[in-house]
Amino acid sequence: MPVMQDRSLHPNTRILVDAWRRMGRTPSTNTVDDPRVAEHPDLITQLFVVQHSREYGWLFRTAGQGLSGLLGRDLTNHDFLQLWSGPDREMMAHFMEAVRFDGAPGIIRGRGETLTGQRVEVEITLMPLVRPGTGAHGDTPRLLGLYQTLGGEPMLKGRPIWRHRISMLVPPDTHSTGPQLRLVSTNG
């Protein structure tokens, strides 16, 4: 899990990051006890995929109905970075590159705001969809994302979220536990 404490994450974030890690290790080790899509319908509607394009930034390739409804528009072919403004856009661009480069999930905590000023706290998780060179789109960076509100959605009064601000970035945790070497010497 990233540096952020597991218990402070949205439950859907924990489920998705755990599934991503299980699939990355050995897909054959998945068991019948692993979470199933049908058990988390609210997670599926908040998923999205963005793909990097040199000319257009990080374009949405797909977005769940829940996310599109929350943001009040069809997101396909829109630049994810356009959801952010000012210095937050630049921070987000670098953060997405860190997720892509490090090959591990990263988490954004922030605030979504309507045009009339209503606000809600959000948590966005980004994770590499494939490692470079490993699939049909392996050379084109793609990230799987999960967009979650952290309560307070009724305060939006049905208005779409238009602007986003970053409160906290939790970069990818690239610490790996490799084999532990032990040196033993004898005097003899």
C-alpha positions as CSV (number, residue, x, y, z in Angstrom):
1,M,0.0,0.0,0.0
2,P,1.3,3.6,-0.6
3,V,2.7,5.6,2.3
4,M,-0.8,6.8,3.2
5,Q,-2.3,4.5,5.9
6,D,-4.5,1.8,4.4
7,R,-7.4,2.6,6.8
8,S,-7.5,6.3,5.6
9,L,-8.3,5.2,2.0
10,H,-11.7,4.9,0.5
11,P,-12.8,1.2,0.7
12,N,-13.1,1.0,-3.1
13,T,-9.6,2.4,-3.4
14,R,-8.3,-0.4,-1.2
15,I,-10.1,-3.0,-3.2
16,L,-8.8,-1.8,-6.5
17,V,-5.2,-1.4,-5.4
18,D,-5.2,-4.8,-3.8
19,A,-6.7,-6.3,-7.1
20,W,-4.1,-4.5,-9.2
21,R,-1.3,-5.8,-7.0
22,R,-2.6,-9.4,-7.1
23,M,-2.9,-9.3,-10.9
24,G,0.6,-7.9,-11.2
25,R,2.2,-10.7,-9.1
26,T,0.7,-13.9,-10.4
27,P,-2.8,-13.9,-11.9
28,S,-3.0,-17.6,-11.4
29,T,-2.9,-17.1,-7.6
30,N,-6.3,-15.3,-7.6
31,T,-8.9,-17.3,-5.6
32,V,-12.6,-17.6,-5.5
33,D,-12.5,-15.5,-2.3
34,D,-11.2,-12.5,-4.1
35,P,-13.6,-9.6,-4.6
36,R,-16.0,-9.8,-7.5
37,V,-17.2,-7.0,-9.8
38,A,-20.9,-7.6,-8.8
39,E,-20.0,-7.0,-5.1
40,H,-18.9,-3.4,-5.9
41,P,-21.1,-1.8,-8.5
42,D,-20.4,1.7,-7.2
43,L,-16.7,1.1,-7.9
44,I,-17.2,0.1,-11.5
45,T,-19.2,3.3,-12.4
46,Q,-16.3,5.4,-11.1
47,L,-13.5,3.8,-13.1
48,F,-11.8,5.5,-16.1
49,V,-8.9,5.0,-18.4
50,V,-6.6,7.8,-19.6
51,Q,-4.0,7.5,-22.4
52,H,-1.1,9.7,-22.9
53,S,-0.8,11.6,-26.2
54,R,2.1,13.9,-27.1
55,E,-0.3,16.4,-28.8
56,Y,-3.3,16.3,-26.4
57,G,-2.1,15.3,-23.0
58,W,-3.8,12.5,-21.0
59,L,-7.0,11.8,-22.9
60,F,-9.9,10.0,-21.3
61,R,-10.5,6.8,-23.3
62,T,-13.4,5.6,-21.2
63,A,-15.2,6.8,-18.1
64,G,-17.9,5.1,-16.0
65,Q,-21.4,6.5,-15.9
66,G,-21.1,7.6,-12.3
67,L,-18.0,9.7,-13.0
68,S,-19.4,11.2,-16.2
69,G,-22.6,12.1,-14.2
70,L,-20.7,13.6,-11.4
71,L,-18.6,15.7,-13.8
72,G,-21.7,16.5,-15.9
73,R,-20.3,15.6,-19.3
74,D,-19.1,12.8,-21.5
75,L,-15.4,12.6,-20.8
76,T,-14.2,10.6,-23.8
77,N,-11.3,12.4,-25.6
78,H,-11.1,15.2,-23.0
79,D,-7.8,15.9,-21.4
80,F,-7.7,14.7,-17.8
81,L,-5.3,17.6,-17.0
82,Q,-7.9,20.1,-18.0
83,L,-9.9,19.2,-14.8
84,W,-7.1,21.0,-12.9
85,S,-6.0,24.6,-13.1
86,G,-3.0,26.7,-12.5
87,P,-0.1,25.1,-10.6
88,D,-2.3,22.1,-9.8
89,R,-2.3,21.1,-13.5
90,E,1.5,21.1,-13.6
91,M,1.7,19.1,-10.4
92,M,-0.8,16.6,-11.7
93,A,1.1,16.2,-15.0
94,H,4.3,15.3,-13.1
95,F,2.4,13.1,-10.7
96,M,1.0,11.1,-13.6
97,E,4.4,10.7,-15.1
98,A,5.7,9.4,-11.7
99,V,2.9,6.8,-11.7
100,R,3.8,5.7,-15.2
101,F,7.5,5.7,-14.7
102,D,7.5,4.0,-11.3
103,G,4.9,1.4,-12.4
104,A,2.9,1.6,-9.2
105,P,-0.3,3.2,-8.0
106,G,-0.5,6.8,-6.7
107,I,-3.3,8.6,-4.9
108,I,-4.6,12.1,-5.1
109,R,-6.7,13.8,-2.4
110,G,-8.4,17.0,-3.3
111,R,-11.5,19.0,-3.7
112,G,-14.0,19.2,-6.4
113,E,-16.0,22.4,-6.9
114,T,-19.1,23.3,-8.9
115,L,-19.4,26.6,-10.8
116,T,-21.6,27.9,-8.0
117,G,-19.1,27.1,-5.3
118,Q,-20.4,23.9,-3.7
119,R,-17.4,21.6,-2.7
120,V,-16.8,18.0,-2.1
121,E,-13.6,16.1,-1.0
122,V,-12.4,13.6,-3.6
123,E,-9.9,10.7,-3.8
124,I,-8.5,9.7,-7.2
125,T,-6.3,6.7,-7.6
126,L,-4.1,6.2,-10.7
127,M,-2.3,3.0,-11.6
128,P,-0.5,1.8,-14.7
129,L,-2.7,-0.3,-16.9
130,V,0.2,-2.2,-18.6
131,R,3.9,-2.0,-18.3
132,P,5.8,-0.4,-21.2
133,G,6.2,-2.9,-24.1
134,T,4.0,-5.6,-22.6
135,G,0.8,-5.4,-24.6
136,A,-1.1,-4.0,-27.6
137,H,-0.9,-0.5,-26.0
138,G,2.4,-1.2,-24.1
139,D,4.2,1.6,-25.7
140,T,1.4,4.1,-25.3
141,P,1.1,4.9,-21.6
142,R,-2.4,4.2,-20.1
143,L,-3.5,4.6,-16.6
144,L,-6.5,3.1,-14.9
145,G,-8.2,5.6,-12.5
146,L,-10.8,5.5,-9.8
147,Y,-12.6,8.7,-8.8
148,Q,-14.4,8.7,-5.5
149,T,-16.1,11.4,-3.5
150,L,-15.5,11.2,0.3
151,G,-19.0,12.0,1.4
152,G,-20.8,15.3,1.1
153,E,-22.1,14.6,-2.4
154,P,-25.6,15.9,-1.5
155,M,-24.0,19.3,-0.9
156,L,-23.4,19.5,-4.6
157,K,-27.1,19.9,-5.0
158,G,-27.0,17.9,-8.3
159,R,-24.6,20.4,-9.9
160,P,-21.6,18.9,-11.8
161,I,-18.0,19.3,-10.5
162,W,-16.2,21.6,-12.7
163,R,-12.9,22.5,-11.0
164,H,-10.5,20.5,-9.0
165,R,-7.8,21.4,-6.4
166,I,-5.1,19.2,-5.0
167,S,-4.8,18.8,-1.2
168,M,-2.3,15.9,-1.1
169,L,-0.4,13.6,-3.4
170,V,0.6,10.2,-2.3
171,P,3.3,9.1,-4.8
172,P,3.8,5.5,-5.9
173,D,5.4,3.3,-3.3
174,T,8.3,1.7,-5.2
175,H,9.9,0.0,-2.1
176,S,10.2,-3.6,-3.0
177,T,11.2,-6.3,-0.7
178,G,13.7,-8.4,-2.5
179,P,15.7,-11.4,-1.4
180,Q,17.5,-10.8,1.9
181,L,21.2,-11.7,1.7
182,R,23.1,-13.0,4.6
183,L,26.8,-13.2,4.8
184,V,28.2,-16.0,6.9
185,S,31.9,-16.5,7.6
186,T,33.8,-19.1,9.5
187,N,37.3,-19.0,10.9
188,G,38.6,-22.2,9.9
